[in-house]
């Protein structure tokens, strides 16, 4: 029996089989090269067109229509405000929902309904979120067009991402860790707080960084909820006022005003921020995995 198996394993491949393997390998390499080429081309083109338009005055001043000066400082501040407001709300909700589904939920049917609802939310186009956010947060809740209304809309958009990422991270913690803590007399919440969460913090932080990238790149939902204003405000006043984020400002300058040099400058900043966030996600995940291991 062993001799037959060895003969089968060592049997040379037929010409047709070799042609099939080489063809499929070639197609996979071709797909990988095309994908990498497209990414490199887009990044290089945006940076090549955008970086020459960047200057200290461009990023540190507000636009002045009287003097003709174009600055994106209000848009940068609005982006920071909306990212902070969104993360402060969505992180406790998403991680709390993940902890409930993974550690507390005993009704499997209810857990499946919640997970299905989260998956459905993640597949809805962002323009629909913008429409719902405008009708509910801006009009029904009386927030008007403001960064706070935009942040609450982004919370609903990013809640499934945070929840699913945290849930998968919680599932990677070995069950033996929980059983050992229970054996020492720890309660349920103490086990989660001192054993489970510290061992899956890398996945939670990675999901947080990736959600930040999605918030930075969102424009369709914010067009309906946050507005187009380019005024410099403090955090509290800014959240309750209309304001354009970097992505909305890019749309306004390119589509409405035809200022493509400014648009490419903003696009270069967004590309650089996206690269930094992705690298940060990798380094943070690797750091906590190494620390845990």
C-alpha positions as CSV (number, residue, x, y, z in Angstrom):
1,X,0.0,0.0,0.0
2,X,2.8,2.4,0.9
3,X,4.6,1.6,-2.3
4,X,1.5,2.4,-4.4
5,X,1.2,5.8,-2.6
6,X,4.8,6.7,-3.2
7,X,4.5,5.8,-6.9
8,X,1.4,8.0,-7.1
9,X,3.1,10.9,-5.4
10,X,6.3,10.6,-7.5
11,X,4.5,10.1,-10.8
12,X,5.5,12.8,-13.3
13,X,2.8,15.3,-14.3
14,X,1.3,15.0,-17.7
15,X,1.9,17.7,-20.3
16,X,-1.7,18.9,-20.0
17,X,-1.5,19.1,-16.3
18,X,1.8,21.1,-16.5
19,X,0.2,23.5,-19.0
20,X,-2.8,24.0,-16.7
21,X,-0.5,24.7,-13.7
22,X,1.7,27.1,-15.6
23,X,-1.3,28.9,-17.1
24,X,-3.0,29.4,-13.7
25,X,0.2,30.6,-12.1
26,X,0.8,33.0,-14.9
27,X,-2.8,34.4,-14.6
28,X,-2.3,34.8,-10.8
29,X,1.0,36.7,-11.3
30,X,-0.7,38.8,-14.0
31,X,-3.6,39.7,-11.7
32,X,-1.1,40.6,-8.9
33,X,1.0,42.7,-11.2
34,X,-2.0,44.6,-12.6
35,X,-3.4,45.3,-9.1
36,X,0.0,46.5,-7.8
37,X,0.5,48.6,-11.0
38,X,-2.9,50.3,-10.6
39,X,-2.2,51.1,-6.9
40,X,1.3,52.5,-7.7
41,X,0.0,54.5,-10.7
42,X,-2.8,56.1,-8.7
43,X,-0.6,56.9,-5.8
44,X,2.2,58.3,-8.0
45,X,-0.2,60.3,-10.1
46,X,-1.9,61.9,-7.1
47,X,1.3,62.7,-5.3
48,X,3.0,64.0,-8.5
49,X,0.1,66.4,-9.2
50,X,-0.6,67.3,-5.5
51,X,2.8,67.7,-3.7
52,X,3.9,70.7,-5.8
53,X,0.8,72.5,-4.6
54,X,1.5,72.0,-0.9
55,X,2.9,74.8,1.1
56,X,2.9,76.0,4.7
57,X,0.5,78.8,3.9
58,X,-1.8,76.3,2.1
59,X,-2.2,74.1,5.2
60,X,-2.1,76.8,8.0
61,X,-4.5,79.5,6.8
62,X,-8.2,79.9,6.1
63,X,-9.5,80.7,2.7
64,X,-10.0,84.4,2.0
65,X,-12.1,85.3,-1.0
66,X,-11.2,89.0,-0.7
67,X,-7.5,88.4,-1.1
68,X,-7.8,85.3,-3.2
69,X,-5.9,83.2,-0.7
70,X,-6.8,79.5,-0.6
71,X,-6.1,77.7,2.7
72,X,-7.4,74.4,4.1
73,X,-6.8,74.9,7.8
74,X,-10.6,74.9,8.6
75,X,-11.0,71.7,6.6
76,X,-8.1,70.0,8.5
77,X,-9.6,71.1,11.8
78,X,-13.1,69.9,10.8
79,X,-11.6,66.5,9.8
80,X,-9.9,66.2,13.2
81,X,-13.1,67.2,15.1
82,X,-15.3,64.7,13.2
83,X,-12.8,61.9,13.6
84,X,-12.5,62.4,17.3
85,X,-16.3,62.7,17.8
86,X,-17.0,59.6,15.7
87,X,-14.4,57.4,17.5
88,X,-15.4,58.6,21.0
89,X,-19.0,57.4,20.3
90,X,-18.4,54.4,18.1
91,X,-15.6,52.6,20.0
92,X,-17.6,52.0,23.3
93,X,-20.7,51.0,21.2
94,X,-18.8,48.6,18.9
95,X,-16.6,47.0,21.5
96,X,-19.5,46.7,23.9
97,X,-21.7,45.0,21.3
98,X,-18.8,42.7,20.4
99,X,-18.3,41.8,24.1
100,X,-22.0,41.1,24.6
101,X,-22.2,38.9,21.5
102,X,-19.1,36.9,22.3
103,X,-19.1,36.6,26.1
104,X,-22.7,37.2,27.3
105,X,-25.2,36.3,24.6
106,X,-27.0,33.1,25.4
107,X,-29.8,33.5,22.9
108,X,-28.1,32.4,19.7
109,X,-31.1,33.5,17.6
110,X,-30.8,37.1,18.9
111,X,-27.1,37.1,18.4
112,X,-27.6,35.9,14.8
113,X,-30.1,38.7,14.2
114,X,-27.7,41.3,15.5
115,X,-24.8,40.0,13.4
116,X,-27.1,39.9,10.3
117,X,-28.2,43.5,11.0
118,X,-24.5,44.6,11.3
119,X,-23.6,42.9,8.0
120,X,-26.6,44.6,6.3
121,X,-25.5,48.0,7.6
122,X,-22.0,47.5,6.3
123,X,-23.3,46.9,2.8
124,X,-25.6,50.0,2.5
125,X,-24.2,52.7,0.2
126,X,-22.9,55.8,2.0
127,X,-25.2,58.1,0.2
128,X,-28.2,56.5,1.8
129,X,-26.6,57.0,5.2
130,X,-26.3,60.7,4.3
131,X,-29.9,60.9,3.4
132,X,-31.0,59.2,6.6
133,X,-28.6,61.3,8.7
134,X,-30.0,64.5,7.1
135,X,-33.6,63.5,7.8
136,X,-33.0,62.1,11.3
137,X,-30.1,63.9,12.9
138,X,-30.3,67.3,11.1
139,X,-34.1,67.7,10.9
140,X,-35.8,65.3,13.4
141,X,-33.2,65.7,16.2
142,X,-32.8,69.4,15.5
143,X,-29.0,69.4,15.1
144,X,-29.2,71.2,11.7
145,X,-26.3,70.9,9.3
146,X,-23.3,70.4,11.6
147,X,-20.2,68.3,12.2
148,X,-22.0,66.6,15.1
149,X,-24.7,65.3,12.7
150,X,-22.1,64.1,10.3
151,X,-20.2,62.4,13.1
152,X,-23.3,60.6,14.3
153,X,-24.0,59.4,10.8
154,X,-20.4,58.1,10.5
155,X,-20.9,56.3,13.8
156,X,-23.7,54.3,12.3
157,X,-21.6,53.6,9.2
158,X,-18.5,52.4,11.1
159,X,-20.3,50.6,13.9
160,X,-20.4,47.2,12.0
161,X,-16.7,47.5,11.2
162,X,-15.7,48.1,14.8
163,X,-18.1,45.5,16.1
164,X,-17.0,42.7,13.7
165,X,-13.3,43.4,14.1
166,X,-13.6,43.4,17.9
167,X,-15.7,40.3,17.8
168,X,-13.2,38.4,15.7
169,X,-10.4,39.5,18.0
170,X,-12.3,38.3,21.1
171,X,-12.7,34.9,19.5
172,X,-8.9,34.5,19.1
173,X,-8.4,34.5,22.9
174,X,-8.1,30.9,23.9
175,X,-10.9,29.5,26.0
176,X,-8.3,28.1,28.5
177,X,-7.5,31.7,29.5
178,X,-11.1,32.2,30.6
179,X,-11.3,28.9,32.3
180,X,-8.1,29.5,34.2
181,X,-9.3,32.9,35.4
182,X,-12.7,31.4,36.5
183,X,-10.8,28.7,38.3
184,X,-9.0,31.3,40.4
185,X,-12.4,32.8,41.5
186,X,-12.6,35.8,39.2
187,X,-16.1,37.0,38.1
188,X,-17.3,37.3,34.5
189,X,-16.6,41.0,34.1
190,X,-13.2,40.8,35.8
191,X,-12.2,38.0,33.4
192,X,-13.2,40.0,30.4
193,X,-11.5,43.2,31.7
194,X,-8.3,41.7,32.9
195,X,-7.8,38.6,30.7
196,X,-9.8,38.8,27.5
197,X,-9.6,42.4,26.4
198,X,-5.8,42.8,27.1
199,X,-5.2,39.7,24.9
200,X,-7.2,41.1,21.9
201,X,-6.3,44.7,22.1
202,X,-4.2,44.5,19.0
203,X,-7.2,43.6,16.8
204,X,-9.4,46.3,18.4
205,X,-6.8,49.0,17.8
206,X,-6.3,47.8,14.2
207,X,-10.0,48.0,13.6
208,X,-10.1,51.5,15.2
209,X,-7.3,52.7,12.9
210,X,-9.0,51.2,9.8
211,X,-12.3,52.9,10.8
212,X,-10.4,56.2,11.1
213,X,-9.2,55.7,7.5
214,X,-12.8,55.2,6.4
215,X,-13.9,58.3,8.2
216,X,-11.2,60.3,6.6
217,X,-12.2,59.1,3.1
218,X,-16.0,59.6,3.5
219,X,-17.7,62.4,1.6
220,X,-21.1,61.3,0.3
221,X,-22.7,61.1,3.7
222,X,-21.1,64.3,4.9
223,X,-22.4,66.3,1.9
224,X,-25.9,66.0,3.4
225,X,-25.1,66.3,7.1
226,X,-21.9,68.3,7.7
227,X,-22.1,71.0,5.0
228,X,-19.5,73.0,3.1
229,X,-18.4,75.9,5.4
230,X,-14.7,76.8,5.6
231,X,-14.7,78.7,9.0
232,X,-12.1,78.2,11.8
233,X,-13.9,77.2,15.0
234,X,-13.0,75.7,18.3
235,X,-14.0,72.1,19.1
236,X,-17.3,72.7,20.8
237,X,-18.5,75.5,18.4
238,X,-17.1,73.6,15.4
239,X,-19.1,70.4,16.3
240,X,-22.3,72.5,16.4
241,X,-21.6,74.4,13.1
242,X,-21.5,73.4,9.5
243,X,-18.1,72.5,8.2
244,X,-16.3,70.8,5.3
245,X,-13.9,68.0,5.9
246,X,-10.9,67.4,3.6
247,X,-12.8,65.0,1.3
248,X,-15.8,67.4,1.0
249,X,-13.5,70.3,0.4
250,X,-11.8,68.3,-2.4
251,X,-15.2,67.7,-4.0
252,X,-16.2,71.4,-3.7
253,X,-12.9,72.7,-5.1
254,X,-12.8,70.3,-8.0
255,X,-16.5,70.0,-8.9
256,X,-18.0,73.4,-7.9
257,X,-15.0,75.8,-8.3
258,X,-12.8,74.0,-10.8
259,X,-9.7,74.5,-8.6
260,X,-8.0,71.3,-9.6
261,X,-4.6,72.3,-8.2
262,X,-6.1,72.7,-4.8
263,X,-8.1,69.5,-5.2
264,X,-4.9,67.5,-6.0
265,X,-3.1,69.2,-3.0
266,X,-5.9,67.9,-0.7
267,X,-5.8,64.5,-2.4
268,X,-2.1,64.2,-1.7
269,X,-2.7,65.0,1.9
270,X,-5.4,62.3,2.1
271,X,-3.2,59.8,0.4
272,X,-0.4,60.4,2.8
273,X,-2.7,60.2,5.8
274,X,-4.1,56.9,4.4
275,X,-0.6,55.5,4.0
276,X,0.3,56.5,7.5
277,X,-2.9,55.0,9.0
278,X,-2.3,51.7,7.2
279,X,1.3,51.5,8.3
280,X,0.2,52.4,11.9
281,X,-2.3,49.6,11.8
282,X,0.4,47.1,10.8
283,X,2.9,48.3,13.4
284,X,0.4,48.5,16.2
285,X,-0.9,45.0,15.4
286,X,2.7,43.6,15.2
287,X,3.7,45.4,18.4
288,X,0.9,44.0,20.5
289,X,1.2,40.5,19.0
290,X,4.9,40.5,19.9
291,X,4.2,41.8,23.4
292,X,1.5,39.2,23.9
293,X,3.6,36.4,22.6
